[in-house]
Each structure stands twice: as C-alpha cells, then as structure tokens.
Amino acid sequence: MAISKDKESCCKALEEAGARKVAFVYHLRVRDSNGYDKWLSDSENSFNGKRLFRVKADQVAREGMLIDEIVIDEFPAIQDACNFLSAFDETLKRIFTEYTVLAIIPEPPATFHFVKGVSWLVRLFKGVVDKGTPTARWKAENVAVWPDENQMNVARAQDLDEPLFVYNLNKYKLLADYDDIYHKDAKKISGKEAYDRYAKIAGLELLRRGAYPVYGGKPACLFGSREDCMLADSWDHFIFVRYPQRRNLLAMIESDEFHNGEVHRDAGLERSAIFMTKSA
C-alpha cells in the first residue's frame, strides 16, 4: 500500500495497482458542521459514485486518533474517483480539523451478498439470541490487534440495542507467531493463514448472531491532512462488519467459542486499526 502525501500521488498509486472500481474511506474530524452537511449533500453520488456508508464513531481515541465520522464512497473507475477528489479537495481542508482518506480496491459485491445469505441460514438453524447486559470480563493483552480498554469501556456505555458497525484495518505478520506449545506445529504458516483460522472461528459466532461483513477490500493508498496519522502504515485488508445489536459483539467476545480463536488473531496480526461506530 502506498502512503501518499496528496491526492495526485494516490491516484497514480491506484493506476499502478490496476484498480477498476475504487472506494474512498474518509476518517473525519469535523470543524464546520454546517459545511459538513453541505459537503455531504453536494458530494453524495457525484461523479458516478455511490455513498455506501456513513457512521458516527465512538468518541474515544485509537492510538491517539480521534474521529467523528467515517464515510465510504465507491466509484466505478479511477478517473471518476480522482475527479471527485479534485472537485472537493479544498472543501475537505476547510471543513475538517483533520481528515484521512484510505483508498481501497473493493471486493466484489457478490461476496457480501453471499455472506449475508449464509448468515440468514446459520441464524435460522444455529442462531444465538443475546439478551441482557453482557459481562465485562474480556480485556485484551495485545491492544495492537484488539480494542484497548478505553475503547471497550466506551463501547459498553452505548445503547446496546442499536446496530453496530466495526471498522477493521489489518496488517498481517509475514509468519505467524504462536507463543504457546499447543500450536508449535503452526509456526511455519503465514500470518494471513493464522488470521484466517481466527476468522473461521469468529465468523461462525458472527453469523449465528446475524452479523456479517458488509464491505471490504485491499488498501491501495492513503493521504490526508496529517503525515503522522496513525493509519500511515502498509495495511493488507480492510473489512467493515455489521452487528444487529451492539450487545452481539460484547456477548460474543465473552463466549468460550470466541476465546478459542483469539490465539490465532494474536499470532497472525502485526497491527489492526479498530473503530466502533453506529449509523449516522
């Protein structure tokens, strides 16, 4: 993934990556709320693009990065995306205290339609209904790849009945790093393979609750108002997951089944940027 200083470099990186469709993931810290509302209206579905998601982020910093909202726009061609950036670049500088734009090459929509259908079937035959207030025992040791304690405290204080969208931006280790004797035979697999083992276990728990990925893709480049943004790294995969209720996530991470997969995430990921959000 290219870490660009400006939109021109980012567009060039997209061309070099051979992208067809392009999506922009905006991480926004709003300065001018009226200007933001106007930008949302003026920019929506312009230059052949489509606004897919707009969510409000939990108000807690991740590695020092505090954002208000995340917006995801998709474009059918690189030129459309670059024309969009040219048209609204000055507006971004004016109405946001900080903004960072992640460009991704999206996965096919059929992937997410298929997963949604599988989620419906799994929930029908092996569904789990989470009720009440989940316990608050779960705490990550490796906060480089899990939500930190502040994020979890804020997440637990929100409306548990509202839908939750979880943003995940992952960077894999070259080789999986298992530090326990029970997985000594897995030490020669890649970080991606280890993460896939986690995703298989966690994915079933997601599907049982009616949760599933709604968007994702391969990061291609990054640019924005700060060169020292915590997102400035070589990321491997972006995934955006929807839970019917926030309590579903909080209950899932307390389950024994989920704990069985944690070791694979720890072994496979070098770093992950995580934001918890709700519909705007």
The 8 nearest C-alpha neighbors of each residue, nearest first, counted from 0:
[[1, 219, 233, 220, 218, 234, 2, 235],
 [0, 2, 220, 3, 219, 12, 221, 233],
 [1, 3, 221, 220, 231, 222, 0, 4],
 [4, 2, 222, 221, 9, 5, 8, 1],
 [3, 5, 222, 2, 223, 226, 8, 6],
 [6, 4, 7, 3, 8, 222, 9, 223],
 [5, 7, 9, 8, 10, 222, 84, 4],
 [8, 6, 10, 9, 5, 11, 81, 3],
 [9, 7, 11, 6, 10, 3, 5, 12],
 [8, 10, 6, 12, 11, 7, 3, 220],
 [11, 9, 13, 7, 12, 8, 6, 81],
 [10, 12, 8, 14, 9, 13, 15, 7],
 [13, 11, 9, 15, 10, 14, 16, 8],
 [14, 12, 16, 10, 11, 15, 18, 9],
 [13, 15, 11, 17, 16, 12, 18, 10],
 [14, 16, 12, 17, 13, 11, 18, 10],
 [15, 17, 13, 14, 18, 12, 219, 11],
 [18, 16, 14, 15, 13, 19, 12, 104],
 [19, 17, 16, 13, 20, 14, 104, 21],
 [20, 18, 76, 77, 21, 17, 75, 104],
 [19, 21, 75, 76, 74, 18, 104, 77],
 [22, 20, 104, 74, 73, 103, 77, 19],
 [21, 23, 73, 103, 72, 102, 74, 104],
 [24, 22, 102, 72, 101, 71, 25, 100],
 [23, 25, 71, 101, 100, 70, 102, 22],
 [24, 26, 100, 70, 69, 99, 27, 23],
 [27, 25, 69, 99, 98, 68, 66, 100],
 [28, 26, 98, 68, 66, 67, 29, 25],
 [27, 29, 66, 97, 67, 96, 95, 98],
 [28, 30, 95, 96, 31, 27, 32, 94],
 [29, 31, 95, 96, 94, 32, 28, 93],
 [30, 32, 94, 34, 33, 29, 35, 95],
 [33, 31, 35, 34, 36, 30, 29, 94],
 [34, 32, 36, 35, 31, 37, 94, 38],
 [33, 35, 37, 31, 32, 36, 94, 38],
 [34, 36, 32, 38, 33, 37, 31, 39],
 [35, 37, 39, 33, 34, 38, 32, 40],
 [36, 38, 34, 40, 35, 39, 41, 33],
 [39, 37, 35, 41, 40, 36, 42, 34],
 [38, 40, 36, 37, 42, 41, 43, 35],
 [41, 39, 37, 38, 43, 42, 36, 35],
 [42, 40, 38, 39, 43, 37, 45, 44],
 [43, 41, 45, 39, 40, 38, 44, 87],
 [42, 44, 45, 40, 41, 39, 50, 49],
 [45, 43, 49, 48, 50, 47, 42, 46],
 [44, 46, 47, 42, 48, 43, 83, 49],
 [47, 45, 48, 79, 83, 44, 82, 80],
 [48, 46, 45, 44, 74, 79, 49, 75],
 [49, 47, 74, 44, 46, 45, 73, 72],
 [48, 50, 44, 73, 72, 51, 74, 47],
 [51, 49, 72, 44, 43, 52, 71, 73],
 [50, 52, 71, 72, 49, 73, 53, 70],
 [53, 51, 71, 70, 50, 54, 72, 69],
 [52, 54, 70, 69, 279, 71, 278, 68],
 [55, 53, 278, 279, 277, 69, 68, 276],
 [56, 54, 68, 279, 276, 277, 67, 278],
 [55, 57, 276, 68, 67, 275, 58, 54],
 [58, 56, 276, 59, 275, 55, 153, 154],
 [59, 57, 56, 60, 65, 67, 66, 153],
 [58, 60, 57, 150, 65, 61, 149, 153],
 [59, 61, 65, 64, 63, 62, 58, 66],
 [60, 62, 64, 63, 65, 59, 273, 274],
 [63, 61, 64, 60, 229, 65, 272, 143],
 [62, 64, 60, 61, 65, 229, 59, 228],
 [65, 63, 60, 61, 62, 66, 229, 228],
 [64, 66, 60, 59, 63, 61, 58, 67],
 [65, 67, 28, 27, 68, 26, 56, 64],
 [68, 66, 28, 56, 27, 55, 29, 65],
 [67, 69, 55, 56, 27, 54, 66, 26],
 [68, 70, 26, 25, 54, 53, 27, 55],
 [69, 71, 53, 25, 52, 24, 54, 68],
 [70, 72, 24, 52, 23, 51, 50, 25],
 [73, 71, 50, 23, 22, 49, 51, 48],
 [72, 74, 22, 49, 48, 21, 23, 50],
 [73, 75, 48, 21, 76, 80, 20, 22],
 [74, 76, 20, 21, 19, 48, 73, 47],
 [77, 75, 20, 19, 79, 78, 74, 21],
 [78, 76, 80, 79, 81, 21, 19, 20],
 [77, 79, 81, 80, 76, 82, 10, 83],
 [80, 78, 82, 76, 77, 46, 81, 83],
 [81, 79, 83, 77, 78, 82, 74, 84],
 [80, 82, 84, 78, 83, 79, 77, 10],
 [83, 81, 85, 79, 84, 80, 78, 86],
 [82, 84, 80, 86, 81, 85, 46, 79],
 [85, 83, 81, 87, 88, 82, 86, 80],
 [84, 86, 82, 83, 88, 87, 81, 6],
 [85, 87, 83, 84, 88, 82, 89, 90],
 [86, 88, 90, 84, 89, 85, 83, 91],
 [87, 89, 91, 84, 90, 85, 86, 92],
 [90, 88, 92, 91, 87, 93, 86, 85],
 [89, 91, 93, 87, 92, 88, 94, 38],
 [92, 90, 88, 89, 93, 94, 95, 87],
 [91, 93, 89, 90, 95, 94, 88, 224],
 [92, 94, 90, 91, 95, 89, 96, 31],
 [93, 95, 31, 30, 91, 34, 92, 90],
 [96, 94, 29, 30, 97, 28, 91, 93],
 [95, 97, 30, 28, 29, 94, 98, 92],
 [98, 96, 28, 95, 224, 27, 99, 225],
 [99, 97, 27, 26, 223, 224, 28, 95],
 [98, 100, 223, 26, 222, 25, 224, 101],
 [101, 99, 25, 222, 24, 221, 223, 23],
 [100, 102, 221, 24, 23, 220, 103, 25],
 [103, 101, 23, 220, 219, 22, 218, 221],
 [104, 102, 218, 219, 217, 22, 105, 216],
 [103, 105, 217, 21, 216, 18, 20, 218],
 [106, 104, 216, 103, 215, 21, 107, 217],
 [105, 107, 216, 215, 108, 104, 110, 214],
 [108, 106, 109, 110, 105, 111, 216, 215],
 [109, 107, 110, 111, 112, 106, 214, 105],
 [108, 110, 112, 107, 111, 113, 106, 114],
 [111, 109, 113, 108, 112, 107, 114, 106],
 [110, 112, 114, 113, 109, 108, 213, 115],
 [113, 111, 109, 115, 114, 110, 116, 108],
 [112, 114, 116, 110, 111, 115, 109, 117],
 [115, 113, 117, 111, 116, 112, 118, 110],
 [116, 114, 118, 112, 113, 117, 111, 211],
 [115, 117, 119, 113, 118, 114, 112, 120],
 [116, 118, 114, 120, 119, 115, 121, 113],
 [119, 117, 206, 115, 121, 116, 120, 209],
 [118, 120, 116, 122, 117, 121, 123, 115],
 [119, 121, 123, 117, 122, 118, 124, 116],
 [122, 120, 118, 123, 125, 124, 119, 207],
 [126, 121, 123, 207, 119, 125, 120, 124],
 [122, 124, 120, 121, 126, 125, 119, 207],
 [123, 125, 121, 122, 126, 120, 207, 119],
 [126, 124, 122, 121, 207, 123, 127, 120],
 [122, 125, 127, 207, 123, 124, 208, 121],
 [126, 128, 208, 207, 129, 125, 122, 204],
 [129, 127, 130, 126, 208, 247, 207, 122],
 [130, 128, 247, 127, 250, 246, 131, 208],
 [131, 129, 128, 132, 246, 133, 250, 247],
 [130, 132, 133, 129, 246, 159, 134, 250],
 [131, 133, 134, 130, 246, 159, 250, 249],
 [134, 132, 250, 249, 131, 135, 246, 253],
 [133, 135, 136, 132, 253, 250, 249, 137],
 [134, 136, 137, 133, 253, 249, 155, 138],
 [135, 137, 134, 138, 253, 133, 252, 139],
 [138, 136, 135, 253, 139, 252, 134, 249],
 [139, 137, 136, 140, 148, 147, 135, 151],
 [140, 138, 141, 142, 145, 147, 137, 146],
 [139, 141, 142, 138, 145, 147, 143, 144],
 [142, 140, 143, 139, 144, 145, 265, 147],
 [141, 143, 145, 147, 144, 146, 139, 140],
 [144, 142, 270, 141, 145, 271, 269, 146],
 [143, 145, 271, 270, 142, 141, 268, 265],
 [146, 144, 142, 143, 139, 147, 141, 271],
 [147, 145, 150, 142, 273, 151, 148, 144],
 [146, 148, 142, 150, 149, 145, 151, 139],
 [147, 149, 151, 150, 152, 138, 146, 139],
 [150, 148, 152, 151, 147, 153, 59, 146],
 [151, 149, 153, 147, 148, 152, 146, 154],
 [150, 152, 154, 148, 149, 153, 155, 147],
 [153, 151, 149, 155, 154, 150, 148, 156],
 [152, 154, 156, 150, 151, 155, 149, 157],
 [155, 153, 151, 156, 152, 157, 150, 57],
 [154, 156, 152, 153, 157, 151, 159, 249],
 [155, 157, 153, 154, 152, 158, 159, 151],
 [158, 156, 155, 154, 159, 153, 245, 161],
 [157, 159, 160, 161, 156, 245, 155, 246],
 [160, 158, 245, 246, 161, 157, 244, 155],
 [159, 161, 244, 158, 245, 162, 246, 243],
 [162, 160, 244, 159, 158, 245, 163, 243],
 [163, 161, 244, 243, 242, 245, 277, 160],
 [164, 162, 245, 242, 277, 241, 244, 276],
 [163, 165, 241, 276, 240, 277, 275, 242],
 [166, 164, 275, 240, 239, 274, 276, 167],
 [165, 167, 239, 274, 273, 275, 238, 164],
 [168, 166, 273, 238, 272, 237, 239, 169],
 [167, 169, 237, 272, 271, 236, 238, 273],
 [170, 168, 271, 236, 235, 234, 270, 167],
 [169, 171, 234, 235, 270, 269, 268, 271],
 [172, 170, 268, 190, 269, 191, 267, 173],
 [173, 171, 190, 269, 174, 268, 267, 175],
 [172, 174, 190, 189, 171, 175, 191, 267],
 [175, 173, 189, 190, 172, 188, 176, 187],
 [174, 176, 190, 267, 266, 189, 188, 186],
 [175, 177, 266, 186, 178, 174, 267, 190],
 [178, 176, 266, 179, 186, 175, 182, 183],
 [177, 179, 176, 180, 182, 266, 183, 181],
 [180, 178, 181, 177, 182, 183, 262, 176],
 [179, 181, 183, 182, 178, 177, 184, 185],
 [180, 182, 179, 183, 184, 177, 178, 185],
 [183, 181, 185, 184, 180, 179, 177, 186],
 [182, 184, 180, 185, 186, 181, 179, 177],
 [183, 185, 182, 186, 187, 181, 180, 188],
 [186, 184, 182, 183, 187, 188, 177, 175],
 [185, 187, 183, 188, 184, 175, 177, 176],
 [188, 186, 185, 174, 189, 175, 184, 176],
 [189, 187, 186, 185, 175, 174, 192, 190],
 [190, 188, 174, 175, 192, 191, 173, 193],
 [267, 189, 191, 175, 172, 174, 193, 171],
 [190, 192, 194, 189, 193, 171, 267, 195],
 [193, 191, 195, 189, 194, 190, 188, 196],
 [192, 194, 267, 190, 263, 196, 195, 191],
 [193, 195, 267, 197, 191, 264, 196, 192],
 [196, 194, 198, 192, 197, 193, 199, 191],
 [197, 195, 193, 199, 194, 198, 263, 192],
 [196, 198, 260, 194, 263, 195, 200, 199],
 [199, 197, 195, 201, 202, 196, 200, 194],
 [198, 200, 202, 196, 197, 201, 195, 203],
 [201, 199, 197, 202, 198, 203, 260, 196],
 [202, 200, 198, 204, 203, 199, 257, 197],
 [201, 203, 205, 199, 198, 204, 200, 206],
 [202, 204, 206, 205, 201, 200, 207, 199],
 [205, 203, 201, 207, 202, 206, 208, 251],
 [206, 204, 210, 202, 203, 208, 207, 211],
 [207, 205, 118, 209, 203, 210, 208, 204],
 [206, 208, 126, 122, 204, 205, 127, 209],
 [209, 207, 206, 205, 127, 210, 126, 122],
 [208, 210, 206, 118, 207, 122, 205, 243],
 [211, 209, 242, 205, 206, 208, 241, 243],
 [210, 212, 240, 241, 206, 205, 213, 115],
 [213, 211, 240, 239, 214, 241, 111, 238],
 [214, 212, 240, 111, 239, 211, 241, 215],
 [215, 213, 239, 212, 238, 111, 240, 216],
 [216, 214, 238, 237, 105, 239, 106, 213],
 [215, 217, 105, 106, 237, 104, 103, 236],
 [216, 218, 236, 104, 103, 237, 235, 219],
 [219, 217, 103, 102, 0, 220, 236, 235],
 [218, 220, 0, 103, 102, 1, 217, 13],
 [221, 219, 1, 0, 102, 2, 9, 218],
 [220, 222, 101, 2, 3, 100, 102, 1],
 [223, 221, 3, 4, 100, 5, 99, 2],
 [224, 222, 99, 98, 225, 100, 4, 5],
 [223, 225, 98, 97, 99, 226, 222, 92],
 [226, 224, 227, 228, 223, 97, 99, 98],
 [225, 227, 228, 224, 4, 223, 231, 222],
 [228, 226, 225, 229, 231, 230, 224, 223],
 [227, 229, 230, 225, 226, 231, 64, 99],
 [230, 228, 231, 227, 62, 64, 232, 63],
 [229, 231, 228, 232, 272, 221, 99, 227],
 [232, 230, 229, 228, 2, 227, 221, 233],
 [231, 233, 230, 234, 2, 229, 0, 170],
 [234, 232, 0, 235, 170, 231, 1, 2],
 [233, 235, 170, 232, 169, 236, 218, 0],
 [236, 234, 170, 169, 217, 218, 171, 233],
 [235, 237, 217, 169, 168, 216, 218, 234],
 [236, 238, 168, 215, 216, 167, 217, 169],
 [237, 239, 215, 167, 214, 166, 168, 240],
 [240, 238, 166, 214, 212, 165, 213, 215],
 [241, 239, 212, 165, 164, 211, 213, 238],
 [240, 242, 164, 210, 211, 163, 212, 213],
 [241, 243, 210, 163, 244, 162, 164, 245],
 [244, 242, 162, 210, 209, 163, 241, 245],
 [245, 243, 162, 160, 161, 246, 242, 247],
 [244, 246, 159, 163, 247, 248, 162, 161],
 [245, 247, 159, 249, 244, 248, 250, 160],
 [248, 246, 250, 245, 244, 249, 251, 129],
 [247, 249, 251, 250, 246, 245, 252, 242],
 [248, 250, 246, 251, 247, 252, 133, 245],
 [251, 249, 133, 247, 253, 248, 252, 246],
 [250, 252, 248, 254, 253, 249, 247, 257],
 [253, 251, 254, 249, 250, 257, 248, 137],
 [252, 254, 250, 251, 137, 255, 249, 136],
 [255, 253, 251, 257, 256, 252, 258, 250],
 [254, 256, 258, 257, 259, 253, 252, 251],
 [257, 255, 259, 254, 258, 260, 200, 204],
 [256, 258, 259, 254, 255, 260, 201, 252],
 [259, 257, 255, 261, 260, 256, 254, 252],
 [260, 258, 257, 256, 261, 255, 262, 200],
 [259, 261, 197, 258, 257, 262, 263, 200],
 [262, 260, 258, 264, 263, 259, 265, 197],
 [261, 263, 265, 264, 260, 266, 259, 177],
 [264, 262, 266, 197, 193, 265, 261, 260],
 [265, 263, 194, 267, 261, 266, 197, 262],
 [266, 264, 262, 263, 267, 268, 261, 144],
 [267, 265, 176, 263, 175, 177, 264, 268],
 [190, 268, 266, 193, 194, 175, 264, 265],
 [269, 267, 171, 172, 270, 264, 265, 170],
 [268, 270, 172, 171, 170, 267, 144, 271],
 [269, 271, 144, 143, 170, 268, 169, 272],
 [272, 270, 169, 144, 168, 170, 273, 143],
 [271, 273, 168, 167, 169, 274, 270, 230],
 [274, 272, 167, 166, 271, 146, 168, 275],
 [275, 273, 166, 165, 276, 56, 272, 167],
 [276, 274, 165, 57, 56, 164, 166, 273],
 [275, 277, 56, 164, 55, 57, 54, 163],
 [276, 278, 163, 54, 55, 164, 279, 162],
 [277, 279, 54, 55, 53, 276, 162, 163],
 [278, 54, 55, 53, 277, 68, 276, 52]]
